[in-house]
Amino acid sequence: MQKKHLNTLIGFMFLLVIGGNIYAQSEPKTTLLLRNVLTELEKTYNVKFSFADGDVNAIQVPKPNSDSLEVILKELSEATGITIKKLNDRYYTLTKTTTISICGFVFDNFEENTIPGATIEIYESEISGITTENGSFRFDNVPINSLIHIKHLGYKPIFIKAKEFIKTSKCKSVAMALSYQELEEVIVTQFLTTGLNKLNNASFELNPSKFGILPGVSEPDILQTVQALPGIKSVDETVSDINIRGGTNDQNLILWDGIKMYQTGHFFGLISAFNPYVTENVSIIKNGTSAMYGGGVSGTLSMKSMEELPLTFSGGVGVNLISGDVFGEIPISKKSALQVSARRSYTDFLNTPTYTTFSEKAFQDSEVNQESEFYF
């Protein structure tokens, strides 16, 4: 008895599986020869179709699923591209179309905004144009076998066959995808002159031992080089009194090896107080100053001297029309070295043309005695 019930259960499950598979299979779409469909329509609706055999012999169409002759003829025309014209209540003509009229709307597939000004080119013809303000276009006498090219700056180009436009009764919607182009990384290693670099944190880095001389400057100068950067200048046309982003010179934070500098120039700011030959690195921050720097409301200028021990002796001597300077790096042992630098002006015993010009600029509109000795 139990075996009989078991066999019945197995048979029932087998029928369910077979039935489920049969139910899941979709009915294949039926296609018929257009000639046979026209013959059947002639018998059913008592009409006659006139056509060229070569235009309809090899064409297959879906099986009509409507009882209205007008609906069936419209579906056949859209599916084949053949123009069906009604002559009277009984006679119809079928003409194979060589050209069609197309229309459409172009929009982006991201925000679905229309794209005005998109270029429409129709290959195998001289027809071309652009979309209107609402992204629409329309062309007549387009070869049915032609290829339509739609393009616009910033979007991927699209190629569409003209035949696809006759499959829809309304104007076709064409979605264009945005085109992204990855640019190669650009690193500015020489900004204005050699040894002046712009970093990715928007700050500038100076290497005094490598940077060259700017136009109009006779020798390297840190504060004068800084004024060549955008957003930094001196309102009173001095060297050391610089204004960053419209701030005053006393709102700047100037550091030398982490030590805050209050005096940055000589001779009323016309001569810089820093020796570029003993400065290894300079960082200029115009905006976005880190919290580690305090006291710099407008900008920060951080100078650092040599941090690594020199392996060999190096030095130099220089002279200009204001002063003379000497510097040297002397290795003492593997763990120690000596760095020396000195500068002395000779304006107290020798008046040069440069010193005379500086004096006239410093004491103009002033009653200060210009004949007093000045040196640093």
Sequence and secondary structure as in RCSB ss.txt:
>XXXX:A:sequence
MQKKHLNTLIGFMFLLVIGGNIYAQSEPKTTLLLRNVLTELEKTYNVKFSFADGDVNAIQVPKPNSDSLEVILKE
LSEATGITIKKLNDRYYTLTKTTTISICGFVFDNFEENTIPGATIEIYESEISGITTENGSFRFDNVPINSLIHI
KHLGYKPIFIKAKEFIKTSKCKSVAMALSYQELEEVIVTQFLTTGLNKLNNASFELNPSKFGILPGVSEPDILQT
VQALPGIKSVDETVSDINIRGGTNDQNLILWDGIKMYQTGHFFGLISAFNPYVTENVSIIKNGTSAMYGGGVSGT
LSMKSMEELPLTFSGGVGVNLISGDVFGEIPISKKSALQVSARRSYTDFLNTPTYTTFSEKAFQDSEVNQESEFY
F
>XXXX:A:secstr
 HHHHHHHHHHHHHHHHHHHHHHHS     EEEHHHHHHHHHHHHT EEE  HHHHTT EEE    S HHHHHHH
HHHHH EEEEE SSSEEEEEE SEEEEEEEEEETTT  B TT EEEETTSS EEE  TTSEEEEEEEETT EEEE
E TTB  EEEEGGGGGG SS EEEEE B            SSSTTEEE TTS EEE TTT    TT SS  HHHH
HTTSTTEE TT  SS  EETT  GGGEEEEETTEE S  EETTTTEES  GGG  EEEEE SS  TT  S SSEE
EEEE   S  SS EEEEEE SSEEEEEEEEE SSS EEEEEEEEE TTT   HHHHHHHHHHSTT  S TTS   
 
